[in-house]
């Protein structure tokens, strides 16, 4: 039983290190570009993105309202895709929740003073 726990702990640690060092991100891409079809992509070197993000949310955080922002972001992601999954509207809406300029339900409380 003890060896199974050690193997599990080592596997989780290695997975976390791979995500951190490889800068792996899950990015939801809506249908905005011919370079990349809509879908959910696992990408590497996604330093500008959150762990779960979308191109629309990235443009909203940077306060760029032009549609070219999403197309440019999708073009940059097209060369960094590791895995691609079908598009999920609920994941896309979830990423937009934290992109607004107003604070979310958890951001309004200070954890430390």
C-alpha positions, -999 to +999 in steps of 0.1 A: +000+000+000+029+024+008+045+019-026+013+027-044+010+060-025+046+068-034+040+060-071+008+081-071+026+111-054+055+109-078+031+108-108+012+138-096+044+157-089+058+149-124+025+160-140+025+193-121+062+199-131+054+191-167+025+216-167+046+243-150+078+239-170+061+233-204+036+261-197+007+239-208-026+257-211-062+247-221-075+273-245-110+275-260-109+289-295-143+301-310-148+301-348-129+333-356-100+323-378-094+301-409-060+290-394-077+271-366-112+256-364-132+261-333-124+238-305-106+233-272-068+230-276-041+219-252-011+242-261+024+246-249+042+279-243+010+297-235+026+323-212-001+349-219-030+326-211-044+314-178-046+277-171-081+275-186-086+304-210-100+315-243-089+339-270-120+360-264-112+364-227-075+373-235-087+401-257-112+413-231-085+414-204-062+434-227-092+457-234-089+453-272-123+452-288-112+446-323-120+412-339-085+411-352-072+405-317-090+371-316-078+362-351-042+370-342-044+351-310-058+320-329-031+323-355-004+323-328-019+293-311-022+272-343+015+263-343+015+254-305-013+229-304-006+195-288-041+181-286-074+193-300-109+185-286-144+195-298-157+230-290-175+234-257-198+264-253-200+259-215-161+261-212-161+292-234-187+309-212-168+298-181-136+315-193-155+348-201-167+349-165-133+359-151-124+382-180-148+410-171-134+442-155-159+439-126-147+417-097-161+382-095-176+367-064-143+355-050-122+385-061-140+410-039-127+395-007-091+401+004-074+370+017-047+390+035-045+425+046 
